[in-house]
Amino acid sequence: MGAIVELVTITALDFEGCYRAVSTRDSRFDGQFFTAVRTTGIYCRPSCPAITPKRANVSFLPTAAAAQQAGYRACRRCLPDAAPGSPLWNVRADLAARAMRLIGDGVIERGGVPGLAATLGYSQRQLTRVLTTELGAGPLALARAHRAHTARLLIQTTEMPMSDIAFAAGFASIRQFNDTVREVFAVSPTTMRTELRRSPRADVVAPGTPGLLTLRLPYREPLDTGWLTWFLSAHAVPGMELWEDGVYTRSLRTPHGHATIRLSFQPGHVRAELALRDMRDLAPTVARVRHLLDLDADPMGIDGALGIDRSAGAGEHGGEREFTPGIRVPGCLEGSELLLCTMIGQQISVRAARTHIARLVDALGEPIDGPVPRLFPTAEAVAEHGAEVLTGPARRVRAIVAAARAIADGELVLHSGRTADDLRRDLLALEGVGPWTADYVTMRSLADPDILLDTDLVLRQGAAQAGIDLADTTRWAPWRSYLSMHLWKTALEHRGALVREPSPQEAKNHD
C-alpha cells in the first residue's frame, strides 16, 4: 500500500456530525461519506461494526475514490463500496454531481475523460480541477473506484476467469486489475473469491447459474414498497416488461448489447438477477436499476422535511390522508424510452397507454431471448416507422415521430449529466410537449427532487384530499417531487386503485 497522505477537507463535511454518526454506527449515512482511519490505513462506512476510532485519528471524505487516492484501503469487514450511493448526486445539480452520475453509468470506460468532458461541455483540465476540489479525486480516480467495485462483484458473483473479469470491469490490463484490487482491498483477486466461500458478503449471493448475476442492492430504510410495486406493475408494458408474483422483469438496451433484469423487494435490499449479454455492462446496469427505484435517496431527511411522522406514518399537513414514510420517485432506464412513452400516454389512461406502447414494441422492438421477448424500439426505428404503427390523433403521432427523429439525429440529448433547466428548455421546444410532460420527464430522467407536478389532475385531487394548498409549497423545497408522489398515491388510494399499507405503528397496534 502506498504512503498515506494528510487529508484536507474537500467539501463542507461537518466533523462533529460525521463523528456522531460513526460513534452510533448510523447506517443512514452509509455512502454519504467515508471514514479514513490514519492508524490502520483503512477507510470504512459510518456503520462499520469495528471499534470507533479516536477523533484525532480520523478524517471524513465525500467519496471512496478520495480515500483511495490518499492511500487508504477498503475495510474488508464493512465493504464501504457496497453502501448505497450518495443522495447528493441527485440533489445537487452542479458539475461534480452531474459528472458522478455519468461516471456511474460508465462514460469514462466507453469514452475516457475526453468523452466525459465533452458530454458535460467542459475542458478536461477544468473538469479535473472541479472534481478534485469538490470530491477529493479526479475523474480517472473516481472511475477507478467504480471499476474496483465492479471487479469485486464479478469476482464474488461469477466463476469468470480473472482475465475476463479484468476487461469486463474496464481495466486496460490484467496487471492494472491485479494491482488495483490489491491496493483497494488488500488481497489478491483469487483470495477475495476464496474468502466469499467462507463468509458471504452482504451485497452478493453465491455464484450460481453461469451468465446470471444475483446481487443484493442496498437502500436506506424505510422504503415504501407498496408505491413502487404499484408503479412498476401498473406501467408494465407487455412484451418488454412483466410483473408476476412480486417480481418485476424487463429487458433493456445496454451500452454493449442488452440485458434482462428481475427485481424483487426484500427486507433491507432489492434482489436483482441480471442476465447480461456483455459483462462490461454490469456497472451501468446496476446504476440504472438504482436510478429506476431511487435507491440512493435519503428517506429520513425527505420525510423530516415533509413533516412525516415515521412512527405513525402521519404527516403534519392536517388533511384526511396519511403519508407513508419512505416513498420514492421512480426514475427510468433509458431517457428516450421515457420521453416517447410519456408522449404516447398523454391524455389517455395508464391502461390505454400500455396497449399503445405494447403495439409499438411488438412491431418495432428488437427481438431477444428470455422471459420478455423484446427491447423498446430505438429512436431511429420510431422515427422511420412510427407513423405506420402508432394510432390516435394525427398531431400526437406526428409529434412522437418528430421527437424520435430529434433524438436519433442528436438534436435532443437525453442523459443524466444534463441540468434540469437545459433539459426542460429543450423538451418544451418539441412539438406536442407541454410543461407537464417536460417536468415529468425531467423529474424522472434526472432524479430531480424538487419538481411539483401541480397541473396534474390526479395530483390536484390528492392535494384536495390531503388538505394541501398547491399555491404555497415552498416550505417543502427541495423535496417537492416526493410530495408529488405522496399526492398521487393519496388520490389513487382514495379511488381504490392502490391499497394503503398500514404504517409501522398501525401494524404494531393491530398485533
N, C-alpha and C positions, 0 to 999 in steps of 0.2 A: 504494500500500500504506500502511496506517495505521502510526502510530508503534509501534515495538516496545517493549513494557513489560518491566520487570525481572521475571524469573520467580522463583517461590519453589518449594520442594519441596512437591509436592502429596501424594505418597504416599511410602512408605518405599523409594524407589529408591536403590540403593547406587551412588554416583557412581563409585567405582573399578571396580566390576563392570561397570557400563554402559560406562565409557570403554574397558575392556579389550575388550569385545565390539565396540565401534566401531573400535578400533585394529586388530583382527584381521578386521574385516568379517564377523563371525559371523552368518550368516543364520538361525541357530536363534532369535535374539532379535528377528527382524523381526516387528513387530506387538505385541511385548510392551512396548516403549517407543519413544519417538521422540527424535531428537537435534535440538535447536534451536541454530542457529549465529548468534550475535549479529552477527558481522561481515558476513554475507551476507544475513541476514534470511530464511534458508531452514530448513525442517525436513526431516529425512531418516529413512530406515530405517537400522538399525545396519549393514547390509551394503552401504551406498552405496559405489560404487567411487571416489568423489571423494577427494581428499587428506584425510587425517584432520585435523580442526581442532584447534587448540591447546586445552588444558584450560580456560584462562581464558575461552575464547570460547563454551563450550557449556553447555547445561542439558539435563536429561533429563525428559521429560514422559510421563505414562501414556497419553495419548490424542492423536490428531491434532487433535481439537477444542480441546484446551488450547493447542496450538501456534498454531492459527488464531486463537483468542481473544486471544493475546498479540501478534498482528500478523505472524506468520511465514507464508510461502507454501510450498506443497509443492514439493519438488525435482522437476524435470521429468526428471531423469536416472534416479532410482531409484523414482519414484512410490510414496511411502510409504503412500498409501491403498490400494494394491494388495497389501499384505502380508497374510499370514494373520492372522486375528483373534487377540486376546489370549486365551490359555487361562485367564486369571484369571476371566473372566466365568462359566466353568463350575465352576472350583474353589471360588471364593468364593460364598457364599450370602447376602451382606449386601445391603442395599438398593441400593447402587450397581451391583453386579454384576447383580442382577435387572432393574434399570432398563435397563442396557445391552443385555440380551437382548431386552427389549421394544422398545427404540428401533430395534435392528437389524431387527425384524420390522415396522417401520413404524407403530407405535401412535400416535406423535405426528402423523404425516401424516394419519391417519384420525380421531383424536380430540383432537389438540392436547395441550398439557401437562396440562389438566384431566383428559383421558381417561387419560393415563399415571399421574397421581397417584391417580386413583380406582381404577384397576386394581391398583395396589400398596397401596392403603389408607392413603395419607399425604396431608397437605395439600400444595398446590403450593409453599408457602413452605418447608416442611420438606424436601421433595424437592429443591428447587433448592439449598438450603443444603448438604445432604449431598453432592449430586453435585459442586458447586463445590469443596467441601473435599476430596473424595476423588479427583476426576478432573480438576480444573482448569477445568471448564466446566459450565455449567448445562444443563438438558435441551434448550433451544432451540439452543444452540451445538452440542451433541452431535448433534442431529437435522440441523442444517445441514451438519455434516461428512459425514453419511451421504448427504444429498441431493447434495452436491458429487461424491461418489464415484459415485453412480448417474448423475448427469448426464454425467460423464466416460465411463462405459461406454456410454451411449446415443449420445453424440457420436461415439465411436470405433468402435462396432459396428453402427450403423444409418445409414440415409440419411434418417432422420426430419427434418422441418423443425425448426429450433431452437425455434420457438414451441411445437411439440408436446412436445419434449423438456423444456422448462421445466416444464410442468404435469405431465408423466409422472413427473418426478423429485421432484415435491412442492413446487415453488416457487409462491408466491402470485401472482407476476407475472413477465413476461419481463425487466423491469428488474432484479428481485431475482436472477433466474437469471444474467443477464449480469454483474452486479456481483460475485456470489459466485464465479463461475468465474474472473473476472479477479483477485479478491483471493486465491483459494486457489492457482491455477495460474499466475498472472502472464501469461496470454494470453487472448485472446478465444475464445469457443466456435468461431468459424469458423477461427481459426488452429490451434486444437487439432485439429480434424478434418483440416486440410490437412497438419499435421505427421505424422499417422498414415500417410499415403500414402508419406511419405519414410522413416519409421522405425517399423515396427510395434512396439507395446509388448508387454511380457511377459505381460500378463493378458488380451489381447484378440486376436481373429482378425479379419482384414479383413472389412468388410461384405460380406454375400453375399445370400442369398435374403431378400426383404422379409418382415418379420414373424418371422424366425428369428434369434435372437441366439446366437452361439457365443463362449463365454468359456473362458479357462484359469483354473481355480480353484487357487491355490497351496496347498501344505501344507508342514509341517515334516517333513523326512525323518528316519528311514525310515518307510515306510508298508507295512504288511502287506496287500498287495492280495489275497493268497490268502484271507485270512479274510473280507474284505469281499465278495469275489467269491462265496464260498460262501454267505454270509449273504443277500445280495441274490438270488442265483439260487435258493436253496433255499426262500425265503419268497415268491417272486414269485407273485402271485395272477392267474390267467388272467382277462383282461377289463380289468384296470386296470394290470397290470404285465407286463413282458416282458423276459426275458434271452436275448439272441441274439448270437452271435459277439462276445462280450466287451462288449456294450453293454447297459446297463440302461435300459429305457424305462418310464415310467409317467405316469399322469395324476394331477393333484392339484387340489384346490379352493384358490383364492387369494382374498384379500380383495375383489377386484373382479371375480371371474369364475373362470376355471380356466386351467391350463397343462399342457403336456406337456413332459417333460424327457427327455433322452437323455444318459447319463453313461458315460464310459469312462475307464479309468485309463491315464495316460501318464507317462513319466518326468518327475518333478518337478511334475506338475499333474494335475488331473482335467479332461478336456474335457467341457464342459457345453453342450449345444444346448438352448435354451429357446424354446418356442413359446408366447407369452403372448397371451391374449385382450385384456388391458389392460396397457399398458406401465407403469402405476403399480405393477404387481405385481413389477417386476424385483427391487428390493432385498429384499422379503420372500421371494421365491422363492430367490434366491441364499443368503440367510441360512438358510433351511430345508434346502437341499441341503447346505450346510456342516455343519449340525447333524446331518443324516442320516448323513453319512460321518465325523463327528467330525474335521473337517479342521483345527480350531483347537487340537488337542491338542498338548502338548509331549512328544513321544515320548522325547527324551533324558532329561528329568527323570523320566518314568514308568519307563523301562527301568532307569535307575540305582537308583531306589527299590525296584524288584522284583528287583534283582540279576541283570539280564540282560546278558551279555557281548555287546556289539554286534559284535565282530569274529568271534565264533564262533557266536553265537545261543544259547548255553547259559546257563541260569540257575544260581544258586548253591543251588537247592533240594535238590540231591543225588539226585534221583529219576531215573527211566529216561528221561524225556522232556525235550526241549529246548524252550525258549520262544523264539519268533521275535520279534526286535525290531520295534517299530512297530505293535503291534496297536492297533485302535481299538474303541471301544464304539459300535455303531450307534445313532443317535438315531431320530427319527421326523419325518414331515412334518406330521402332524396328531394331536394328543393323543387326540381322541375315537376316531379310527380305531385307534390303538394299543391303547387300552383294550378296545374291543369285539372286535378281532381276538384279543387275548390271552385274553379270556374264552371266545371260541369255541374256541380251541386248547387249553384246559385238559384235561389228562389224555388227550390223543389225540396221534397223531404229527403231525409237521410236514406231511406229505403229506395226511393226512386233514383237517387244519385248512385247508389251501389249497382243498380241494374244497368244504368247507362255506362258506368265505368267498367263493369264486367263485360259488357258488349265490346267496348274498345279494347280491353285486354285480350279477349278471345280472338278478335280479328287481327290485331296488330302486335300483340305481345310475343316476345321470343319464347319458343317452347323449351323447357328444360326437364330433366328427370327429377322425380321427387314427389312428395305429397301434395305440393301446389305446382301445377304444371307450367305456369307462365310467369315471365317477368313483365313489369309495367312497360308499355311501349316507349321507345326512345322519342325524344323531341322531334328528331328527323322523321320518324315514321308517322307521327301525328301530323306534322306539317305537310307531308306528302299525301297521306291517305285519310286523314281525319275527317275531311268533309264527306267522304264516301261512307263512313261508319257512324258518325255522330248524328243524332236526331234531336229535334227540338227547334226552337226559334232560329231562323237563319242567321240573325245577328249574333246570337250567342255562339253558334257553331263557327261563324267567321272569326269571332274574337278568340276562341280557343285555338283555332288553327294558326292565327296570327301570332299568338303568344308562343306557341310551339316553334314557329319559324324564327321568332326573335331569340329564343333560347338556342336553337340549332345553329343560327348564324353568329352567335356570340354577342349579339346586341344587348341581350339581357343576361346578366351573370348572377347565378344563384349559388352562393357558398357561404359557409359560416363565418368567413372573415370580413364580411361586409358590415358597414354601420347600418343601424336601423333607419336613419334618416335617408341615406342614399338608396337603400333598397326600396323603401316606401315610395320615394320620388319616382324611381324607375318603374315600379309597378303601376302607379297611378297614370303614367304616360301611355300605358297599354289600352287599347280599345276594350271596353267591357269590364274594366277593373275599377271599381269604386273604392271609397275609403274603407268599407268593412272588409272587403277581400284583401286589400293591401295591408291592413292592420292584422288580419288573421294570419296571413301568410308570413308576415314579418315576425309576429309573435312566435309562431311555431318553428319557423326555419332558423331563427337566430336565438331562440330561447330567451327572448326579451321579456323581462319580468314585469314590465310596467305599462302594458297596453290594455286599456279598458275598452272592451267592445260594446260601448254604450248605445250604439244604434241597433244592436241585435234585438229582435223582438222577444225571443225566448229569454235572453238575459234580462231585459227590462221587466218581464213578468216575474222573474226570480227576485229582482230588486224590490218590486212592489210587495211580494210575499214576505221578504226578509225585512222590510221597513227601511230600505236604504235609498237615500236621495242621490241619484246618479249625477246631479249637478254639483255635488260637493264631495269629491272623493280624494282630494289632495292629501288628506291625513293618512291614506293607505299607500301612498307612494313610498318606495318604488316597487310595490308588490301588487299592482292592480291587475296584472294578468292572472294572478292566483285568485283575486277577488272575482274576476270574470268566471273562472271555473266554478267557484262556490255558487255563484248566482245561477249559472247554467244548471248545476246539479240540483239546486233548490227547486227550480222550475220543473225539471224532469221528475223529481220526487213527487211534486205536487200533482203532476199528471199521472203518476203511477207507472211511468216508463222506467224508473230506476228506484229500487227498494233501498231505503237508507239503512246502512249497517248501524247497529247500536254502538254508542260511544263506550269507551272502556268503563266509565262509571256506571252506565246503564247495564252493561253486561255483568258487572260485579254485583249490582243490586239485585239483578234477576237471579244470579246464582244464590 
